[in-house]
Amino acid sequence: MNILVLNGRPKGERSNTLKITKAFLDGVSSKQSHNINIVNISEKDVQHCRGCFACWTKTPGKCVIKDDMGELIEQYVRADLIIWSFPLYCFGMPSKIKAFLDRMLPTNLPYMRINEDGICNHPSRYDLSHQRYVLISTCGFCSVKNNYDALLCQFEIMFGDKLTKIICPEGELFSIPQLGGKTSEYLYYAKLAGQEFAEYDRFSEHTQNKLSELMYPPDVFVQMANASWKINEASENKDQNDRSGIAGIVVCSPYPF
Ligand SMILES: Cc1cc2nc3c(=O)[nH]c(=O)nc-3n(C[C@H](O)[C@H](O)[C@H](O)COP(=O)(O)O)c2cc1C
């Protein structure tokens, strides 16, 4: 099987998320070897879509921008399994992997169709019926709800029942060597998920439940996370108030991380 891993972490290999992805790949490869291609999107020349639609009109199927996307689309179309591996950023995907996704436009045909369920879409230019998709993502908060809603909805629209997910809140724990006991347990289940996926195309309910469990209870996690910044809410509010001179007003960021 041709496996393409799209690593959307801006810092490339140094990724909490990629640790889970590599454990999953170990599991997938435990019985049979596969052709695995890990692409660090951060190292690729992927420019932003210009929205000119030339890939639908003047040069069907080809983008006018000469960067790494032509080669990446070839790899994408050939892959049997595509693993989207990235951290959650502002309730969605990091910007460079979003640029990659936008630049996939040439893989669609220009005309629209209305499906039986009344939903409108563009057919694919390629036969991608052999493909399956896995989304692997970590995030900084301890909750999936209200955090992953938009991203999961987007991936379900794009890939429907061909999508399998590993969503791991409290992802920063993977960067703390002292917590290796806890995180290696999670990686054990990520590997098991890979083994099950290779054999049955899905994870068992038990494995899925284990991967959905928090590594630490929310209150313990929040305490640890806040302590790690060495800045607490009271001192931060005091600093902000000192700077703004508006004593007593709580300063809130639009994104609570
Ligand atoms: C710009 C930015 C935006 C982020 N947005 C969110 C967010 O919306 N929700 C969340 O829970 N964590 C958020 N995080 C935290 C990361 O998802 C988290 O640290 C993740 O484990 C990093 O994984 P990585 O090592 O694979 O990059 C954000 C981090 C950054 C730098």
The ligand as an SDF file (V2000), in Angstrom:
LIG
                    3D

 31 33  0  0  0  0  0  0  0  0999 V2000
   -1.0800   29.2880   16.5840 C   0  0  0  0  0  0  0  0  0  0  0  0
   -1.5930   28.2010   17.4940 C   0  0  0  0  0  0  0  0  0  0  0  0
   -2.9430   27.9810   17.5830 C   0  0  0  0  0  0  0  0  0  0  0  0
   -3.4330   26.9730   18.4180 C   0  0  0  0  0  0  0  0  0  0  0  0
   -4.7840   26.7680   18.4910 N   0  0  0  0  0  0  0  0  0  0  0  0
   -5.2720   25.8270   19.3280 C   0  0  0  0  0  0  0  0  0  0  0  0
   -6.6750   25.6260   19.4420 C   0  0  0  0  0  0  0  0  0  0  0  0
   -7.5070   26.2340   18.7600 O   0  0  0  0  0  0  0  0  0  0  0  0
   -7.1130   24.7050   20.3340 N   0  0  0  0  0  0  0  0  0  0  0  0
   -6.2550   23.9570   21.1010 C   0  0  0  0  0  0  0  0  0  0  0  0
   -6.7030   23.1420   21.8940 O   0  0  0  0  0  0  0  0  0  0  0  0
   -4.9050   24.0840   20.9630 N   0  0  0  0  0  0  0  0  0  0  0  0
   -4.4000   25.0080   20.1050 C   0  0  0  0  0  0  0  0  0  0  0  0
   -3.0360   25.1610   19.9680 N   0  0  0  0  0  0  0  0  0  0  0  0
   -2.1080   24.2150   20.6610 C   0  0  0  0  0  0  0  0  0  0  0  0
   -1.5720   23.0760   19.7550 C   0  0  0  0  0  0  0  0  0  0  0  0
   -2.5980   22.4380   19.0330 O   0  0  0  0  0  0  0  0  0  0  0  0
   -0.8680   22.0050   20.6200 C   0  0  0  0  0  0  0  0  0  0  0  0
    0.1960   22.6150   21.2920 O   0  0  0  0  0  0  0  0  0  0  0  0
   -0.3890   20.7900   19.8340 C   0  0  0  0  0  0  0  0  0  0  0  0
   -0.1830   19.6780   20.6950 O   0  0  0  0  0  0  0  0  0  0  0  0
    0.9260   21.0480   19.0770 C   0  0  0  0  0  0  0  0  0  0  0  0
    1.2410   19.8680   18.3480 O   0  0  0  0  0  0  0  0  0  0  0  0
    2.5380   19.7560   17.4310 P   0  0  0  0  0  0  0  0  0  0  0  0
    3.7420   19.5360   18.3540 O   0  0  0  0  0  0  0  0  0  0  0  0
    2.2890   18.5520   16.5710 O   0  0  0  0  0  0  0  0  0  0  0  0
    2.6710   21.0120   16.6610 O   0  0  0  0  0  0  0  0  0  0  0  0
   -2.5260   26.1630   19.1490 C   0  0  0  0  0  0  0  0  0  0  0  0
   -1.1420   26.3820   19.0300 C   0  0  0  0  0  0  0  0  0  0  0  0
   -0.6840   27.4100   18.2250 C   0  0  0  0  0  0  0  0  0  0  0  0
    0.8210   27.6250   18.1290 C   0  0  0  0  0  0  0  0  0  0  0  0
  1  2  1  0
  2  3  1  0
  2 30  2  0
  3  4  2  0
  4  5  1  0
  4 28  1  0
  5  6  2  0
  6  7  1  0
  6 13  1  0
  7  8  2  0
  7  9  1  0
  9 10  1  0
 10 11  2  0
 10 12  1  0
 12 13  2  0
 13 14  1  0
 14 15  1  0
 14 28  1  0
 15 16  1  0
 16 17  1  0
 16 18  1  0
 18 19  1  0
 18 20  1  0
 20 21  1  0
 20 22  1  0
 22 23  1  0
 23 24  1  0
 24 25  2  0
 24 26  1  0
 24 27  1  0
 28 29  2  0
 29 30  1  0
 30 31  1  0
M  END
$$$$
